[in-house]
Structures are given as structure tokens and as C-alpha cells.
């Protein structure tokens, strides 16, 4: 049901003349856990992750505020294996992220993290923070890190939900997966940020 909902959310944007391109998804393995590291442009970043990585059953690290008030999406975040973190409570946030890493390790699932911390409303990439990535790697040592570039979503939402921009080309690109074994997390975060930039 989650896959169908997100497919409908994404492809309904064609009503606005949006063109949707997925590239590089043949590189994503399904026989081991993965950590999707993506830039963050709008609330519409979630559907392409769910649709593109559906064979990997992606789980999300979201702010606790999203756990209420959004029909179906809030319910899925609370009950679908994702974690809702309170940014005012870093200790609990790290604990929850470590639990998510363990969960994807045990089930060969995917965890999606947006290491900018908040979305970029103008499409300009913010600096990637390595702490969340490091926590996921710590409890999911067999995971590959998959850099994922989201392009065009900020343009679609330039004026908020109304009016949305007509005729935007939405580009979703997977880069070569990275084995993080032995890599410094700050160096890894910088490498992914540079690839996406």
C-alpha cells in the first residue's frame, strides 16, 4: 500500500507537466542493507525514494513533527519501521538512529538519511553532517552507502504548494554505491556531498 500511495503521489505530478527521470537504479543491490544518502529539497523527496528503492524497503530518519497531522504519511512513519527524531534531544536521536541501523542490518533493508539536516528551499546544497551516517554504519557494518541526487523538487515547490511550478524536469540519480569500510565518516560525507553537487 505504501508503494502504491507513493507511486500515485509522484506520478500525479504529471498533471503539472512534470517530467520524471530515474537513472542509475540498476546499481542498487538487493542482497544486503543500504544507506541512502540524499540531498533534501522538499517534502516531495520521499515518494521518489520509496518508488525508486521499493525493492529495498526504505525506512526514513524524520523529524518528530512529521509523525502527526499528515494523512497516511504520518501513520507510515510511526508504524513502518522509520524513526522520528527530536532534534532538541541529540542523545535520544543517536540511540534511535543506531536502532534503525540494526534493523536494516537484520532485514537487508534500506535507511534513507538527509544529512543536510533540513531541506534546501533554493536547491543550493548545504553542508552534509556526518554524525547520522556514522551512526547507521556503526550498527549496519555490511551496508553499502548509496549516494542519491534529487533534482528539480525545489523548483516544483518554489511558491509552496500553491501554485506549484508547471513543466519541471524531476531528476533522480543514483551514483555508484560506496563500501564505507575503514572510511572516516566526515570524509565519506564530504565525498557524497561533492558527488551530488
Secondary structure, DSSP 8 states (H G I E B T S, - for coil): -HHHHHHHHHHGGGGGT-EEEEESGGG--SSS-EEEEE----TTHHHHHHHHTGGG-EEEEEEGGGGSSSTTHHHHHHHSS-EEE-TT-HHHHHHHHHHHHHHHHHHT-EEEE-TTSS--TTS------SHHHHHHHHH-TT-EEEEEEEESHHHHTTTTTSS--SS-EEEEEE---EE-TT--HHHHHHHHHHHH-
